[in-house]
Amino acid sequence: MRPACASHLASTLGFMTMFAPATLGRGIVVAPGTPPPEPWTEAPRSTISTATLNNPKNLRKLIDNLHRYWVSRTPHVIEWDCAATALGTHETDERAVYELPTEWLPPLERLRFLCFSNNYDARTGEAVWWWTAKAAHLITCSPSNSADVVVDGVDMWIDGGPRQTFDLVLNHPVVSYESIELARPRVLPQRAAVTGALATDQREAVEHGAGAARIIAPAGSGKTRTLTERLRYLLEELGVEAEIVTALAYNDRAAAELRNRLGVDRSLARTIHSLGWEILRAARPGLDLIGEMDVRRALERFVSVPRRSNTDAIGPYIEALDRVRSGLVNPETVESERDDVPGFAAAFEPYREHLYRRGGVDHGEQIYGAIEALIRDPALRTRWQQRCRHLLVDEFQDLTPAYLMLIRLVASPQLNVFGVGDDDQVIYGYAGADPSFLIDFDTYFPSAGKHTLLTNYRSPGAVVTATMNLLSYNKRRINKEISSTDATAAADSLQVLRVPTDTMASEAASLVATWCTGGGSPTDIAVLARVNAALLPVKAALADLGISTNDQLTAQTLQRTAARALFAWLRVAMRPEAISRSDLLEIVRRPSRGLNRLTAEYAPRRRFGLNDLGRIRGQLDDKPARRWDEFLDDITTTVAMARSGDALATVRHIITHVGLATSAGGLDHGRTNAARPSHTDDLIAIERAASIHRDLDTFASWLTDALDQKSDPAGVVLSSVHRVKGMEWPQVVVFSADAGSVPHALSDDHEEERRVFHVAITR
């Protein structure tokens, strides 16, 4: 039962003789055993005791209940049964960041806010409204006999609840405590409405009222427009001050789009890494970012791993670093889960300390280091919490545990987060992203409102139906029924073409050419694949047709380990009478034969032929000699295959019969995700390219020239699925939708692989 309205009298210090009306939802804090004043006699009652403060589970429950009262403006009574200074501590935590649970926040910080932000303090017997007292120090005002303060001759209420619209309360306007803290007493509007044209579900999300909100925004549902209009609504309609609003986008492109749409500066719409980096540099001025080569050199100081042929010994340690700092997994757990990072747990902190001593940190430290700084330094935390009172988060489904913790830390204690995302588009599981962050949003942001955008404005009905069928096999998701505005589109708006691997790239290029000659613009077309390297033959095929592409593929791809070995084998096979020392050292390592040292010792410095290699055998002991014979047999059979002049047959022979596929598998061993192309992906792509241009003599130069063609912004887009989430085109080819690619061979999370495929076909 809500207390009845009452008139209100205040002194300069905020002492009350009567209380504010129930509309403002104020509660009261009383001493133990003290009956509350009449307006709260039937209000819910909570107790803060020493026992509660010392019991984390009960304390969390109390805080979440008080948070719900605050958001819903439920008048309530808090009985203060502990020391007066019990909440005075500004908490720090010396634990490692990965030791903290994802849902962790400084509990006393939240409890302190929830006790006194929208509650009278009557612990001493006289009720005090502290915002009146604070206002006296921050703005020019005087006590009011009918509200809280008088500002410029106007009686006003100071609201301590969540920001929202307010009708006049007892004929007086209302100002938010947020405006008082900024010393700018801006009156809350009596009503606010979206001015732009929005669908009903979008408008309801944009006009969400008090507290946090979860917006489920499936592909094509107008996510960016909804987020943009919410930001505009806060700034222009609700009158929230820009310096306490921050919109976080997942990447620079999305952040720039937000800024451009609203004409706001970089501090208001930014990436989460930009936020973390600024926090970290505020804590540790002068830091620089270092690149991967510096990371590798630094790691080599702290881990001792033998170098092995066909193996990137340091790569697994870089993945392990990401798992700890993005996924907040204990280094010992990470090391125990893998067999390729011995000594990682012991090296983790020394590696980080070394980076800070040198004044340069790596990419992953931007978020992890920012969290560490915030939990160690309450003053720093308070400054950033003031900056992030109203936090909008785009692509919420892409958050990792570390991102989520950083967001909650800067959004605390109000936790006023407007999170927009789609649990069906969680495709960064390798980095720790988890559908549960959206599914269980209320766990992290109590009393959050929930909105779902249910119309796909981008995809034809056949595509929407197919994606709903695909995703229905996933167990961990929010059930939703999506409709299409293009439900009557032709059935062939979604086609599945089953073609042999040898003709796949040519078929894709032919389809693109048909679209282009049919009057379509190249910029209206995208060819997408699970990994970027898979598109190598498509770029080459389109180059043959004179069709320019917008891509990130270059001939540098051919310098990756397995691909480099393949072309070394081709050169040896094509000119066995003039083998270079570098090519010999390359092919003897891949596939590995245990002959690297001996080959380096005996191989001539000049170019040489097969006869010279045969003479080397006589200098070897029995076991190495047998391996050398096998090596020469592989060279001989490859030379014979090359005499056919058939690039595809020769490439396939090297991959399959010589055993380069096995070597690529060894290079990929230990990788637990498909965040980047595998060496096997590279070999498959080159084999498919050879099926397009089968002349062996010119194959390497043809492919190199095609890949070195400059990316053209006016060309057909070629991209991995992960790079284009949030983008769209009228016509899309999803290339290499076959086993090993979708689902990818390196991924054992088939639910996520379905989500990746869903993102691809809804572009």
Buried (B, 14 or more C-beta within 10 A) or exposed (E): EBBEBBEBBBBEEBBBEEBBBBBBBBBBBBEEEBEBBEBBEEBBEBBBBEEBBEEEEEBBEBBBBBBBBBBBBBBBBBBBBBEEEBBEEBBEBEEBBBEBEBEBBBBBBBBBBBBBBBBBBBBEEBBBBBBBBBBBEBBEBEBBEBBBBBBEEBBBBBBBBBBBBBEEBBEBBBBBBBBBBBEEBBBBBEEBEBEEEBBEBBBBBBBBEBBBBBBBBBBBBBBBBBBBBBBBBBBEBBBBBBEBBBBBBBBEEBBBBBBEBBEBEEBBBBBBBBBBBBBBBBBEEEBEEBEEEBBBEBBEEBBEBEEEBBBBBBBBBBBBBBBBBBBBBBBBBBBEEBEBBBEBBBBBEEBBEBBEEEEBBBBBBBBBBBBBBBBBBBEBBEBBBBBBBBBBBBBBBBBBBBBBBBBBBBBBBBBBBBBBBBBBBBBBBBBBBBBBBBBEBBEBBBBBBBBBBBBBBBBBBBBBBBBBEBBEEBEEBBEBEBEBBBEEBEEEBBEEEEEEEBEBBBBBBBBBBEBBEEEBEBBBBBBBBBBBBBBBBBBBBBBBEEBBBBBEBBBEBBEBBBBBBBBBBBBBBBBBEEBBBEBBBBBBBBBBBEBBEBBEEBBBEEBBEBEBBEEBBEEBEEEBBEBBEEBBEBBBBBBEBBEEBBBBBBBBBBBEEBBBBBBBBBBBEBBBBBBBBBBBBBBBBBBBBBBBBBEBEEBBEBBBEBBEBEBBEEBBBBBBBBEBBBEBBEBBBBBBBBEBBBBBBBBEBEBBBBBBBBBBBBB
